[in-house]
Amino acid sequence: MKTQVKTYEMFINGKFVQAKNGGMREIVDPANGEPLALAPEAGRADMKLAILAARAAFDKGPWRKTTAQDRGKFLFKIGDLIRANAKALAELEVRNMGKPLVEAEYDVADAANCFEFYGGLATKIHGETMSVPANSMSFVLREPIGVCGQIIPWNYPLLMSAWKLAPALAAGCTAILKPSELTPLTALALARLIHEAGLPPGVVNIVAGPGAGAGEELAESPLVDKVAFTGGTLTGRKIAIAAAGNLKKVTLELGGKNPNIVFADADFEAAVDGALFAAFANQGEVCSAGSRLLIEKSIHKKFVDTMLKKISRIKLGHGLSAGVKMGPLVSAAHRDKVEGYIKAGIREGAKLVCGGGRPKGAEFARGFFVEPTIFDDVKPTMRIAREEIFGPVLSVIPFKNEAEAIHIANDSEYGLAAGVWTLNVNKGIRVLKELRAGITWLNTYHPTFNEMPWGGYKQSGNGRELGLYGIQSYLETKQVNINLDETPLAWY
Ligand code: NAD
């Protein structure tokens, strides 16, 4: 599992460069704490250069005049290159972020598919026409919004890069992407593929650096027209405030504390599997994780007992080791935060029924592992029921009837995702309609498609990514009115 420490460069104005002040960050493998890579640590000066490059590429460069067909071809080429490099990208994602290989492979395929979806959509950006009143004709032109700052978190580094870049490029925008300082490697590897695809300089810039300085510059800069952010709700608020300086357009994909509701008439085995997958996929480091499991009282005990029997199947280890289903958390600091929530759950009187600590054994000693953890009899008022933990900690909350389930589910400042399990389809749809969440599932949890909109209600965000909706936030709308009558107006 040992790997050579490689030095990465970022991508500004078509060139691979280091930070101006020589700043570097050591990236470690979270499964064993071993040095993995050195990545540039950009500051405001580097970000300013990237913004200027994206500005010039938009205002004076060839990108805006590149036809939609050709933009689409570039996107297909990037998709092809991702597929051709899928193995290396998936392994790099595992080493940098910690997720199991099977999940990283899925992310890589999904990232390629995202570029392909928007490659196809590039030629389908159409406006409406109107021909009333009789002596006029009006139509709508859709135009690229301009220079886009794109800031992403550490849990799906390559996939989030695709979600951000693909619609922006399809729309004809130029972009500066800032990956998380913890997980910049696959975004920097993607920069190499984008270069190979032959995009003109400055159209895509990928700048590795922290939120303080580099990220703030991107959010504040008056030269940026739009900022698309995925990350925590607190950071999202700061971005919205920073972006207000020039009233740039803002889209936000933020946190969640998502309810997964199991009714007594659900398919029991499917719901047990679904509940575990909802909570523990990607170590629970998923904005849409089903981290609040609401179970109808009549099956509550049996359901928890069955989950406990199955939980030993979640094999922990390095994501590249065979059979591993759960990797380490992304960093020691994040592990400490998750452990803080586990202590808070115990303090507040929730019943810890499994996990709660670090796994024992030499192979875990230097990684940032936390066991899959379940708290039972959680009260909706407890912190572990209200705050996003973003780790492998599931809070089980029993409920007595449909109305109470809906009430508990909606009693949250968040509204990102929600799941419902019942074989009564009428009830399932009735409950889904009541839930204040942007992504919902009936008798499944987590599947989502590049073709469908992604985003949250309430404090889980603002706007939608993906699908036909996702491209809208990268487009301006221009009204064009044409007079068909030569008669002078004679107003005065
Ligand atoms: P974070 O908010 O700490 O950081 C996200 C990004 O913002 C990073 O690139 C970081 O460097 C940058 N950043 C931090 N402060 C900044 C500032 N003041 N100005 C500009 N940039 C700044 O989030 P994280 O810990 O990387 O990721 C976890 C969070 O992301 C969770 O809350 C999770 O729910 C959320 N998330 C949401 C979605 C979604 O689609 N809704 C998807 C994935 C993750």
Residues whose N, C-alpha, C, O or C-beta is under 5 A from the ligand:
A	BS01	NAD	I151 I152 P153 W154 K178 P179 S180 E181 G209 P210 G211 A212 G215 E216 A219 T230 G231 G232 T233 T235 K238 E253 L254 G255 G256 C287 S460
